[in-house]
Amino acid sequence: MQLIKRRTLMQLAAAGAVPGLPGCLWSENGNAHPPRPGFTIGTNLSGMEWPQPGVRKTLSTAPNLHYTPPRRADIAWLADRGFRKNRLPILWEMLQPVLHDAKPNAQARALVGAPGEFHARYAQCITEVLDAHAAVGAKVILDLHNYCRYRDFRYAADGSVPGLKPGPTPLHRPFTHDPGGVQERIFSLAPGATLTQAHFTDFWTRAARRWKDHPGLAGYGLMNEPHDMPRSGQVQESQGGGEDLAIWPAYARAAVEAIRKIDARTPIYVAGNAWSSAMAMASRNPGFPLPGENLVYEVHLYLDAASNGFAFDFDTEVGKGFSAGLGRRAIDLDTGVKRLAMAANWAREKNLKLALTEIGMPLDDPRWQEMFQRTLTFAVREGVEVYSWMHGNHWPIRNYPIHHVPGWHQHRTLEPAVAGPMLQAAGLAKATLYDDGGGWAPAGREVTITVYARGWLEQPLTLQVASRGGRLNKTTLTIPAGANGMDSYTFKTEAEGVATITYAAAGDVQLPPPRKVYSFADPPAVAGQQLADAAHALLAKYGAPKWEMAHGHTDYVRGAPAQDGQPLRAVADTGFGSSPGNAMEMLCFLNSDGAAAGPMKPPVLRVVEGRKAMDLSAPDTWGLWCKKRAPQPGVQAKPRDRVPYDLQDDHFALVAIAATNPNATGVVFQASRAEQRQFSELALEQGRPQARWSDGRGQPLVVTSPDPLPPRMPLVLTLTSGAGAQVLRVNGRPVGQAGATLPQAFFDQLLIGWGFVDHYPRDSFRGLVFGAIAGKGRPSEAELAVLERYLLSLAVDRERP
């Protein structure tokens, strides 16, 4: 898949009627199935291919910022969940920065590398991914994710490159801003081809020699999504059709022959023209099937109208009235089946192996899940391997509308929704329960709470619900058999106070934790005797998340409660900001497995005078990140994965901190847009607290305290923002204000202890964080005071004046 360049696949004329197939596979004996023979589920470990837009031209080649290898912990977690064969997209230019026949001069060679040689650090990352798979009995396909193209430097006759510069650190690649210093090569059969079969076979010869005997190697993915090849006799990509369809099969044949001279047994995955479209495999690849043994033909399909994986609103896609590959008909629940059948029928007729190496399940409508499940059911019947798009640790992947990335909720790993139908198709009965819903209901009102499973339940699961205080509309819940099932109930309060709801079930079932519902009519009035309850009632009233570092865990997969000095990578929302499918997780998902991953490191937990805090004092430490989605008209107008507020909304943020440096400068808490410049944040500037806002187009609005913070003293910083009123508070005392009305600007993330704006991190204030709260709305002065006193209690044994 290409995330950078939006494309629309051709609506191929070929169309065939494919009957709808049932979307459920159940065991009749009540026991978990072993994995279905011959059926493989895996995912794409995306991240290492992401430098593509700026490689050679910019500095966008630093690990964890511009690309990220998958972590060992995530690979082990995937294997434990049944995803034991995955696909690793890699970028040709990053692995082989100088083609074998290039003639750089001494200066260029010193900066870029020797002709043909693999880049040591990038190659080591690949080896480490293979090692991580082998360590857990899993395997991975090496996928050359280049679309039959290669972005190269343009070497002058003397071997120099115009404007060539070294990167600012050893982790950055050389680059040039000179437009004459870069060229785009592409496969062609014409004289003068800029990217020849010799280049391609040299690459795969070297890769096969290096990794052929590795126990973690599952196969060689020759090339991702060939498309828009030159016309016959030309050497530039075609525009508007007319490409020479014989180019790619000729290159693929040459690569197969080259690999087989070195490795006679490892599977080779062969994609097809037209973006590897499942609908085009049979009609647009002259010369297929290729001669050779153990070849697997790979295809891609997505479920939206264009089958490009960039649109996620079901009704909008139906309204387009066409379906790529199937003609002038709207998508329906069997569209995925029909698309895959066009390739599967071809493979069956020719007795070939087939793999669906990219498919995704949009998250915001149950019809997508049904459509996806039916496609998987057909794949099981046909013996087609299936790999979801996309897993990985690179930051843009986190909560992308089609993703396979684990989250963190209620102090447990949150299985991505796409895994449920895949586990069902594979016959792997694995599921975890969570609950979400309202938590504030003054006497006589009711809240709705949903209990949901992530994964696959082979049989229905019955839970008993009990409450202490208040009334339940039902005391028995049934989570239906199947993928990602759920059931809801309502709870009505009867008297002012705190009610507790608990769950019970037969057997070894990990249940959601006890849930509280608060019915105080005036929470501040009870804060003197019940500070924590009053604060949580306000969190429930405003639907606000809360993150306490005392609940920090060492990881979001297989994590344990963090102890003093251990990494802190996962903090769950223990407020009320989460909802089914939208956990307000705070994570550190950067890869710090080895030197090749770069200098960035996760924060650590510190115990300070009996209180637990996140320590950000070490250089290059990243804080915690809640990465979500922003609305996109026509693509995903109302995403389910949202942060609580946007710039124009009434909102508030509170953080309990201690500045360890009297001149501390950096971000304390931020709501922002990762790829743009708008933000609302708390920060320190030379030790002075600031509240800052920016719409991304002009100068930020800044409110600064006149007094610096006392070093190492825990205190609470608060910002509030509404139409015509922005206020900065320190320990409950207003210290600055402004009167702006902020324009509409969407946010897609919250960060604790640092920032990330316009694709780059913003420096941390390098101190201690004990806890944070953020929400939408305009709490009263009395309500803010309760929240501030409560947060301060997380940092000190007694409240400070």
NUMI-733885 format. One line per 8 residues: number of its first residue (from 1); for each residue x, y, z of C-alpha. Coordinates in steps of 0.2 Angstrom, whole numbers, padded with zeros to 4 digits, always signed. Example, Ala and Ser with C-alpha at 12.3 -4.5 7.8 and 13.67 -1.06 7.14 Angstrom:
BEGIN
1> +0062:-0022:+0039  +0068:-0005:+0036
! end
This chain:
BEGIN
1> +0000:+0000:+0000  +0006:+0018:-0004  +0000:+0030:+0010  +0009:+0045:+0003  +0001:+0046:-0015  -0018:+0044:-0016  -0023:+0033:-0030  -0039:+0027:-0038
9> -0038:+0010:-0046  -0045:+0007:-0064  -0062:+0000:-0064  -0058:-0015:-0073  -0071:-0021:-0085  -0070:-0039:-0080  -0084:-0043:-0067  -0091:-0060:-0062
17> -0106:-0064:-0050  -0099:-0072:-0034  -0113:-0079:-0022  -0113:-0072:-0004  -0105:-0083:+0008  -0108:-0084:+0027  -0097:-0074:+0038  -0096:-0086:+0053
25> -0086:-0101:+0057  -0091:-0110:+0073  -0085:-0125:+0082  -0099:-0138:+0086  -0090:-0146:+0101  -0087:-0130:+0111  -0068:-0132:+0111  -0055:-0121:+0103
33> -0049:-0126:+0086  -0031:-0128:+0082  -0026:-0116:+0067  -0035:-0121:+0051  -0023:-0131:+0041  -0016:-0122:+0026  -0023:-0105:+0031  -0011:-0092:+0037
41> -0015:-0075:+0045  -0002:-0062:+0047  +0000:-0043:+0047  +0011:-0030:+0038  +0025:-0023:+0050  +0025:-0006:+0042  +0037:+0007:+0047  +0054:+0004:+0038
49> +0047:+0010:+0021  +0041:+0027:+0027  +0056:+0038:+0022  +0051:+0036:+0003  +0044:+0054:+0001  +0059:+0063:+0006  +0074:+0051:+0004  +0088:+0059:-0005
57> +0079:+0076:-0005  +0077:+0080:+0013  +0083:+0075:+0031  +0068:+0063:+0033  +0078:+0048:+0036  +0080:+0047:+0055  +0074:+0032:+0065  +0058:+0034:+0075
65> +0055:+0050:+0067  +0054:+0046:+0048  +0054:+0027:+0049  +0053:+0014:+0063  +0057:-0005:+0063  +0045:-0016:+0073  +0049:-0020:+0091  +0054:-0037:+0097
73> +0040:-0036:+0110  +0026:-0033:+0097  +0032:-0047:+0086  +0032:-0059:+0101  +0014:-0053:+0106  +0008:-0056:+0088  +0015:-0073:+0088  +0007:-0077:+0104
81> -0010:-0071:+0097  -0008:-0083:+0082  +0000:-0071:+0069  +0016:-0081:+0066  +0020:-0076:+0048  +0021:-0057:+0044  +0026:-0046:+0030  +0040:-0033:+0032
89> +0040:-0018:+0020  +0057:-0012:+0016  +0064:+0002:+0005  +0077:-0002:-0008  +0085:+0015:-0007  +0088:+0014:+0012  +0095:-0004:+0011  +0105:-0002:-0005
97> +0109:+0017:-0006  +0121:+0015:-0021  +0116:+0004:-0036  +0130:-0009:-0041  +0135:+0000:-0057  +0135:+0018:-0050  +0152:+0027:-0051  +0152:+0039:-0037
105> +0168:+0049:-0034  +0178:+0047:-0018  +0168:+0061:-0009  +0151:+0054:-0014  +0156:+0036:-0010  +0162:+0042:+0007  +0145:+0049:+0011  +0133:+0038:+0002
113> +0142:+0021:+0002  +0151:+0009:-0010  +0142:+0003:-0026  +0130:-0012:-0022  +0134:-0013:-0004  +0119:-0014:+0009  +0118:+0000:+0022  +0125:-0008:+0038
121> +0112:+0000:+0050  +0097:-0003:+0040  +0102:-0021:+0036  +0105:-0024:+0054  +0087:-0018:+0058  +0081:-0031:+0045  +0091:-0045:+0053  +0085:-0040:+0070
129> +0067:-0042:+0064  +0071:-0059:+0057  +0079:-0063:+0074  +0064:-0058:+0083  +0053:-0069:+0073  +0064:-0084:+0074  +0065:-0082:+0093  +0046:-0085:+0095
137> +0045:-0098:+0081  +0038:-0086:+0068  +0043:-0080:+0051  +0043:-0064:+0040  +0042:-0060:+0022  +0054:-0047:+0016  +0044:-0036:+0005  +0053:-0023:-0007
145> +0040:-0009:-0006  +0046:+0001:-0021  +0033:+0000:-0034  +0046:-0004:-0047  +0055:+0013:-0044  +0071:+0019:-0036  +0075:+0037:-0031  +0093:+0039:-0034
153> +0106:+0053:-0034  +0111:+0059:-0051  +0130:+0057:-0053  +0139:+0069:-0064  +0153:+0063:-0076  +0166:+0065:-0062  +0156:+0055:-0050  +0150:+0070:-0039
161> +0132:+0074:-0034  +0126:+0092:-0035  +0123:+0099:-0018  +0127:+0083:-0009  +0127:+0085:+0010  +0130:+0074:+0025  +0116:+0071:+0037  +0117:+0081:+0053
169> +0119:+0065:+0063  +0126:+0048:+0059  +0108:+0042:+0059  +0103:+0053:+0044  +0107:+0049:+0026  +0115:+0061:+0014  +0104:+0072:+0004  +0103:+0086:-0008
177> +0091:+0101:-0011  +0098:+0103:-0029  +0084:+0097:-0040  +0097:+0092:-0053  +0105:+0080:-0040  +0090:+0067:-0039  +0082:+0056:-0052  +0068:+0044:-0052
185> +0072:+0028:-0060  +0059:+0015:-0066  +0059:-0002:-0074  +0058:-0002:-0093  +0062:-0014:-0107  +0067:+0000:-0118  +0085:+0005:-0123  +0091:+0017:-0110
193> +0081:+0010:-0096  +0086:+0019:-0080  +0082:+0004:-0068  +0087:-0012:-0077  +0085:-0030:-0073  +0103:-0031:-0069  +0099:-0018:-0055  +0085:-0029:-0049
201> +0094:-0045:-0049  +0109:-0038:-0041  +0098:-0033:-0026  +0089:-0049:-0024  +0105:-0059:-0026  +0113:-0050:-0012  +0098:-0051:-0001  +0096:-0070:-0004
209> +0115:-0072:+0000  +0113:-0063:+0016  +0097:-0070:+0023  +0093:-0086:+0014  +0097:-0097:+0029  +0089:-0087:+0042  +0076:-0097:+0052  +0065:-0081:+0053
217> +0064:-0079:+0034  +0047:-0084:+0027  +0049:-0078:+0009  +0055:-0065:-0003  +0042:-0052:-0009  +0049:-0047:-0025  +0041:-0030:-0027  +0026:-0021:-0020
225> +0012:-0014:-0031  +0019:-0012:-0048  +0010:+0001:-0057  +0010:+0014:-0072  +0025:+0006:-0080  +0032:+0015:-0096  +0024:+0013:-0112  +0032:+0002:-0125
233> +0049:+0010:-0130  +0049:+0023:-0116  +0058:+0025:-0100  +0047:+0036:-0090  +0031:+0031:-0080  +0015:+0032:-0091  +0002:+0044:-0087  -0016:+0040:-0091
241> -0014:+0022:-0097  -0005:+0013:-0111  +0009:+0005:-0100  +0019:-0009:-0106  +0012:-0024:-0096  +0026:-0035:-0101  +0039:-0025:-0091  +0035:-0031:-0074
249> +0033:-0050:-0078  +0050:-0049:-0087  +0058:-0042:-0072  +0050:-0054:-0060  +0056:-0069:-0070  +0074:-0062:-0069  +0073:-0060:-0051  +0066:-0077:-0048
257> +0080:-0085:-0058  +0093:-0075:-0048  +0086:-0080:-0031  +0084:-0098:-0036  +0103:-0099:-0041  +0106:-0095:-0022  +0091:-0102:-0013  +0081:-0116:-0021
265> +0068:-0118:-0007  +0062:-0102:+0001  +0045:-0096:-0006  +0045:-0081:-0018  +0030:-0069:-0017  +0026:-0062:-0034  +0014:-0047:-0036  +0005:-0041:-0051
273> +0003:-0026:-0062  -0010:-0012:-0058  -0005:-0010:-0039  -0006:-0029:-0036  -0025:-0028:-0038  -0034:-0044:-0035  -0045:-0040:-0049  -0031:-0037:-0061
281> -0020:-0053:-0058  -0029:-0063:-0071  -0030:-0050:-0085  -0015:-0038:-0084  +0000:-0049:-0081  +0006:-0057:-0098  +0018:-0071:-0095  +0011:-0076:-0078
289> +0012:-0089:-0071  +0031:-0089:-0071  +0042:-0104:-0072  +0049:-0110:-0055  +0045:-0119:-0039  +0037:-0113:-0023  +0030:-0096:-0030  +0016:-0088:-0021
297> +0006:-0075:-0031  +0001:-0060:-0020  -0013:-0048:-0022  -0021:-0033:-0013  -0038:-0027:-0011  -0047:-0015:+0001  -0066:-0014:+0004  -0069:+0004:-0001
305> -0076:+0009:-0018  -0059:+0012:-0026  -0051:-0002:-0017  -0037:+0009:-0012  -0038:+0009:+0007  -0040:+0028:+0009  -0059:+0029:+0012  -0068:+0024:+0028
313> -0086:+0030:+0028  -0097:+0015:+0022  -0112:+0025:+0016  -0101:+0038:+0007  -0093:+0023:-0002  -0110:+0015:-0006  -0116:+0032:-0013  -0101:+0032:-0026
321> -0111:+0019:-0036  -0096:+0010:-0042  -0084:-0004:-0036  -0066:-0005:-0043  -0065:-0021:-0053  -0083:-0024:-0053  -0090:-0010:-0063  -0105:+0002:-0061
329> -0112:-0006:-0045  -0111:+0000:-0027  -0101:-0009:-0015  -0110:-0022:-0004  -0106:-0034:+0009  -0099:-0047:-0003  -0088:-0034:-0013  -0072:-0041:-0005
337> -0077:-0059:-0009  -0081:-0054:-0027  -0064:-0045:-0029  -0054:-0059:-0021  -0063:-0072:-0031  -0056:-0065:-0048  -0039:-0069:-0042  -0043:-0085:-0033
345> -0052:-0092:-0048  -0037:-0089:-0059  -0025:-0097:-0046  -0036:-0112:-0044  -0037:-0115:-0063  -0018:-0114:-0064  -0015:-0124:-0048  -0005:-0109:-0040
353> -0003:-0103:-0022  -0011:-0086:-0018  -0008:-0074:-0004  -0019:-0058:+0000  -0004:-0048:+0007  -0014:-0032:+0010  -0032:-0029:+0016  -0039:-0019:+0030
361> -0055:-0017:+0040  -0061:+0001:+0043  -0067:+0003:+0061  -0082:+0015:+0061  -0096:+0004:+0055  -0101:-0014:+0058  -0104:-0017:+0040  -0086:-0016:+0036
369> -0083:-0030:+0049  -0096:-0041:+0040  -0088:-0037:+0023  -0071:-0041:+0030  -0077:-0057:+0038  -0085:-0063:+0022  -0069:-0060:+0013  -0059:-0070:+0026
377> -0071:-0084:+0025  -0069:-0086:+0006  -0050:-0085:+0009  -0051:-0099:+0021  -0061:-0110:+0008  -0048:-0106:-0006  -0033:-0108:+0005  -0027:-0090:+0002
385> -0015:-0082:+0015  -0021:-0066:+0023  -0010:-0052:+0029  -0019:-0036:+0037  -0013:-0018:+0034  -0006:-0012:+0045  +0004:-0016:+0061  +0021:-0008:+0066
393> +0028:+0005:+0078  +0030:+0020:+0067  +0019:+0034:+0074  +0008:+0038:+0059  +0002:+0020:+0060  -0005:+0022:+0078  -0024:+0022:+0076  -0025:+0024:+0058
401> -0042:+0020:+0052  -0036:+0003:+0046  -0023:-0004:+0058  -0018:-0019:+0067  -0009:-0010:+0082  -0012:-0016:+0100  -0018:-0002:+0112  -0019:-0001:+0131
409> -0035:-0001:+0141  -0040:-0005:+0159  -0022:-0010:+0162  -0022:-0023:+0149  -0017:-0024:+0131  -0031:-0019:+0119  -0032:-0031:+0104  -0035:-0021:+0088
417> -0053:-0024:+0081  -0046:-0031:+0064  -0039:-0046:+0074  -0056:-0053:+0079  -0062:-0058:+0062  -0045:-0065:+0058  -0044:-0075:+0073  -0061:-0082:+0069
425> -0056:-0086:+0052  -0041:-0095:+0058  -0050:-0104:+0072  -0041:-0097:+0086  -0052:-0093:+0101  -0044:-0078:+0110  -0054:-0064:+0117  -0052:-0051:+0131
433> -0066:-0041:+0139  -0067:-0022:+0143  -0081:-0010:+0147  -0085:+0008:+0145  -0099:+0020:+0148  -0106:+0034:+0158  -0101:+0037:+0176  -0110:+0052:+0182
441> -0129:+0052:+0185  -0137:+0063:+0198  -0151:+0053:+0207  -0165:+0047:+0196  -0155:+0048:+0180  -0147:+0033:+0171  -0131:+0029:+0162  -0127:+0016:+0148
449> -0113:+0005:+0150  -0106:-0007:+0136  -0096:-0023:+0139  -0087:-0029:+0124  -0075:-0042:+0118  -0060:-0039:+0107  -0055:-0055:+0098  -0065:-0071:+0094
457> -0077:-0079:+0106  -0081:-0097:+0099  -0097:-0098:+0111  -0108:-0085:+0119  -0101:-0079:+0135  -0113:-0075:+0150  -0109:-0062:+0163  -0118:-0058:+0179
465> -0119:-0039:+0184  -0122:-0034:+0201  -0123:-0016:+0209  -0121:-0009:+0226  -0134:+0005:+0226  -0145:+0010:+0211  -0154:-0001:+0199  -0149:-0011:+0184
473> -0161:-0014:+0169  -0154:-0032:+0168  -0142:-0042:+0178  -0137:-0055:+0165  -0126:-0050:+0149  -0123:-0061:+0134  -0108:-0057:+0123  -0112:-0066:+0107
481> -0101:-0079:+0099  -0091:-0071:+0085  -0078:-0057:+0083  -0079:-0041:+0094  -0096:-0045:+0101  -0104:-0033:+0114  -0119:-0031:+0126  -0125:-0016:+0135
489> -0135:-0012:+0150  -0142:+0004:+0159  -0139:+0009:+0177  -0151:+0021:+0187  -0145:+0030:+0202  -0157:+0031:+0217  -0148:+0041:+0230  -0133:+0053:+0231
497> -0117:+0044:+0233  -0106:+0032:+0224  -0112:+0015:+0217  -0101:+0001:+0212  -0104:-0011:+0198  -0096:-0028:+0197  -0095:-0043:+0185  -0095:-0062:+0187
505> -0094:-0076:+0175  -0091:-0095:+0176  -0074:-0101:+0171  -0057:-0093:+0168  -0062:-0076:+0161  -0053:-0060:+0164  -0067:-0048:+0168  -0068:-0029:+0167
513> -0063:-0021:+0183  -0077:-0014:+0195  -0085:+0001:+0189  -0091:+0016:+0199  -0106:+0028:+0195  -0106:+0045:+0204  -0123:+0053:+0208  -0117:+0069:+0218
521> -0128:+0083:+0213  -0114:+0095:+0218  -0097:+0086:+0218  -0087:+0101:+0226  -0099:+0101:+0241  -0092:+0084:+0246  -0074:+0086:+0241  -0069:+0091:+0259
529> -0073:+0073:+0265  -0072:+0063:+0249  -0059:+0072:+0238  -0055:+0057:+0226  -0074:+0053:+0224  -0078:+0071:+0220  -0064:+0073:+0208  -0070:+0057:+0199
537> -0088:+0063:+0199  -0082:+0078:+0189  -0071:+0068:+0177  -0087:+0057:+0174  -0098:+0073:+0172  -0086:+0080:+0159  -0081:+0063:+0151  -0063:+0068:+0154
545> -0048:+0055:+0154  -0036:+0055:+0168  -0018:+0047:+0168  -0009:+0043:+0184  +0009:+0038:+0183  +0006:+0027:+0199  -0004:+0015:+0186  +0011:+0015:+0174
553> +0016:-0001:+0166  +0032:-0006:+0158  +0024:-0010:+0141  +0008:-0010:+0132  +0010:-0028:+0127  +0015:-0041:+0141  +0018:-0026:+0152  +0019:-0026:+0171
561> +0017:-0012:+0184  +0032:-0001:+0182  +0044:-0001:+0197  +0057:+0013:+0202  +0069:+0015:+0188  +0060:+0004:+0175  +0054:+0010:+0158  +0036:+0017:+0158
569> +0027:+0014:+0141  +0009:+0012:+0145  -0004:+0022:+0156  -0022:+0018:+0155  -0036:+0031:+0157  -0043:+0029:+0174  -0055:+0043:+0171  -0070:+0043:+0160
577> -0063:+0049:+0143  -0064:+0031:+0135  -0078:+0023:+0125  -0080:+0007:+0116  -0067:+0007:+0102  -0059:+0023:+0108  -0047:+0020:+0123  -0039:+0035:+0129
585> -0022:+0027:+0131  -0005:+0035:+0134  +0009:+0026:+0127  +0027:+0026:+0122  +0028:+0016:+0106  +0045:+0021:+0100  +0058:+0007:+0096  +0073:+0007:+0108
593> +0078:-0011:+0105  +0096:-0007:+0099  +0108:+0006:+0093  +0101:+0006:+0075  +0084:+0012:+0082  +0093:+0029:+0087  +0096:+0038:+0103  +0077:+0041:+0108
601> +0072:+0032:+0124  +0056:+0029:+0134  +0053:+0038:+0151  +0056:+0029:+0167  +0046:+0028:+0183  +0053:+0036:+0199  +0047:+0035:+0216  +0048:+0052:+0224
609> +0044:+0054:+0243  +0032:+0039:+0241  +0024:+0045:+0225  +0026:+0038:+0208  +0031:+0050:+0194  +0036:+0049:+0176  +0054:+0055:+0174  +0058:+0064:+0158
617> +0075:+0071:+0164  +0087:+0061:+0153  +0091:+0068:+0136  +0082:+0061:+0121  +0068:+0055:+0132  +0051:+0054:+0124  +0035:+0056:+0134  +0018:+0048:+0132
625> +0007:+0049:+0117  -0012:+0046:+0114  -0013:+0046:+0095  -0030:+0047:+0087  -0038:+0053:+0071  -0045:+0070:+0065  -0060:+0071:+0054  -0058:+0071:+0035
633> -0073:+0076:+0024  -0077:+0063:+0011  -0065:+0051:+0019  -0070:+0049:+0037  -0080:+0064:+0043  -0084:+0057:+0061  -0070:+0045:+0066  -0073:+0035:+0081
641> -0055:+0037:+0087  -0055:+0055:+0093  -0047:+0065:+0107  -0059:+0074:+0118  -0058:+0092:+0111  -0052:+0103:+0097  -0044:+0120:+0097  -0061:+0130:+0096
649> -0069:+0120:+0109  -0071:+0124:+0128  -0057:+0114:+0135  -0046:+0111:+0150  -0030:+0103:+0155  -0021:+0100:+0171  -0004:+0092:+0175  +0004:+0088:+0192
657> +0023:+0091:+0189  +0039:+0095:+0198  +0052:+0105:+0188  +0070:+0098:+0192  +0079:+0113:+0183  +0075:+0131:+0188  +0077:+0136:+0170  +0067:+0122:+0163
665> +0060:+0125:+0145  +0049:+0113:+0136  +0031:+0106:+0134  +0022:+0099:+0149  +0006:+0094:+0141  +0000:+0096:+0123  -0016:+0093:+0112  -0011:+0095:+0094
673> -0011:+0089:+0076  +0004:+0078:+0072  +0006:+0083:+0054  +0001:+0101:+0056  +0004:+0116:+0068  -0011:+0119:+0078  -0010:+0115:+0097  -0016:+0119:+0114
681> -0002:+0116:+0127  +0005:+0119:+0145  +0024:+0123:+0145  +0038:+0130:+0154  +0049:+0144:+0147  +0065:+0147:+0158  +0056:+0140:+0173  +0040:+0151:+0170
689> +0024:+0142:+0167  +0015:+0146:+0150  -0001:+0141:+0142  +0000:+0142:+0123  -0012:+0140:+0108  -0010:+0141:+0090  -0021:+0139:+0075  -0007:+0133:+0064
697> -0007:+0148:+0053  -0001:+0163:+0063  +0008:+0168:+0079  +0003:+0157:+0094  -0007:+0165:+0109  +0004:+0164:+0124  +0000:+0167:+0143  +0015:+0167:+0154
705> +0016:+0167:+0173  +0025:+0182:+0180  +0034:+0170:+0193  +0045:+0155:+0190  +0042:+0139:+0198  +0051:+0134:+0213  +0062:+0119:+0208  +0058:+0101:+0214
713> +0042:+0107:+0222  +0026:+0097:+0216  +0012:+0108:+0209  -0002:+0109:+0197  -0003:+0118:+0181  -0020:+0122:+0173  -0026:+0129:+0157  -0044:+0133:+0152
721> -0049:+0139:+0136  -0066:+0145:+0129  -0073:+0158:+0118  -0065:+0175:+0123  -0057:+0168:+0139  -0040:+0159:+0141  -0033:+0157:+0158  -0017:+0150:+0166
729> -0017:+0144:+0184  -0004:+0138:+0195  -0009:+0128:+0211  -0027:+0134:+0209  -0022:+0153:+0207  -0025:+0162:+0191  -0008:+0169:+0185  -0012:+0175:+0168
737> -0026:+0177:+0155  -0031:+0181:+0137  -0047:+0185:+0128  -0046:+0177:+0111  -0059:+0168:+0101  -0050:+0153:+0093  -0054:+0147:+0076  -0059:+0129:+0071
745> -0043:+0118:+0070  -0044:+0099:+0073  -0033:+0089:+0085  -0028:+0071:+0083  -0017:+0068:+0098  -0013:+0072:+0117  +0004:+0071:+0124  +0011:+0071:+0142
753> +0028:+0078:+0145  +0033:+0083:+0127  +0025:+0088:+0111  +0024:+0083:+0093  +0019:+0096:+0079  +0022:+0097:+0061  +0030:+0080:+0060  +0043:+0083:+0073
761> +0044:+0082:+0092  +0044:+0097:+0103  +0056:+0097:+0118  +0050:+0090:+0135  +0052:+0101:+0150  +0063:+0087:+0157  +0055:+0086:+0174  +0043:+0074:+0184
769> +0025:+0071:+0180  +0013:+0063:+0193  -0003:+0064:+0183  -0014:+0073:+0170  -0032:+0077:+0166  -0039:+0084:+0150  -0057:+0087:+0145  -0070:+0096:+0135
777> -0081:+0109:+0143  -0080:+0124:+0155  -0079:+0118:+0173  -0083:+0131:+0187  -0070:+0138:+0198  -0076:+0126:+0212  -0075:+0111:+0200  -0057:+0116:+0194
785> -0051:+0118:+0212  -0057:+0100:+0216  -0048:+0093:+0201  -0032:+0103:+0205  -0032:+0098:+0224  -0035:+0080:+0218  -0020:+0080:+0206  -0009:+0088:+0219
793> -0013:+0074:+0231  -0005:+0062:+0218  +0011:+0071:+0220  +0012:+0075:+0239  +0007:+0067:+0255  -0003:+0082:+0260  -0011:+0096:+0250  +0001:+0111:+0249
801> -0006:+0129:+0250
! end
